[in-house]
């Protein structure tokens, strides 16, 4: 039996993926961008809602916020691999070495038993290790200049909305694709490269290269500029008053649904059918 897709709702926005939205809508099925679906505070639309509205798998440690207040603007590397991905001990050691050699201040989210092992050796005044951080608050903080992430789509969109460049170390699923988008399409970060020798561990040299490229490398200003541009576009996509591109897309979808309903059931919408 042939299946027909009438619409696809996407947690994205027009300025981020215009070609995909336009071409898919033209050749495959209508795509309705409804994003970015992130905390409104990242878009400059009200106070932080995470404390009251978010569901967290671990207790949030807010101590990192006071530490961030003491750091210079754009100087901090924020490291978090989400709620599911876990780095091996060897990979954590490589990343830790890269951060220390680069002398970048850092906030590192390390879950569960890993936190105890890492916190005993990391930090030392250069950084802070927490079991779980208030991510939207961290990304919105003026001190954060780079987000080392697994590249999950939610985290990617949050970074885009916050205007924070990324270093993406993908683990599975859609993350390798998202990593390529971040570097090659959106231009708001870089992805770490495999060694090419069959090893799964990314060395400290490569981790350091990727972070340095975002923080102060030759392409750093271009990456940061792209991040600022998409931050503005993300806010415009859900602009108040229904003028944002995502707002317009949803309104067109609703109008089409109403139109179909009126056409199939006779006069409606104030007594007049829509043909």
Secondary structure, 3 states (H helix, E strand, C coil): CCCCCCEEEECCCCCCCHHHHHHHHHHCCEEEECCCCCCHHHHCCCCCCHHHHCCCCCCCCCHHHHHHHCCCCCCEEEEECCCCCCCCHHHHHHHHHHHHHHCCEEEEECCHHHHHHHHCCCCCCCEEEECCCCHHHHHHCCCEEEEEECCCHHHHHHHHHHCCCEEECCCCCCHHHHHHHHHHHCCCEEECCCCCCCCCCCCHHHHHHHHHHHHCCCCHHHHHHHHHHHHHHHHHHCCCCCCCHHHHHHHHHHHHHHHHHHHHHCCCCCCCCCC
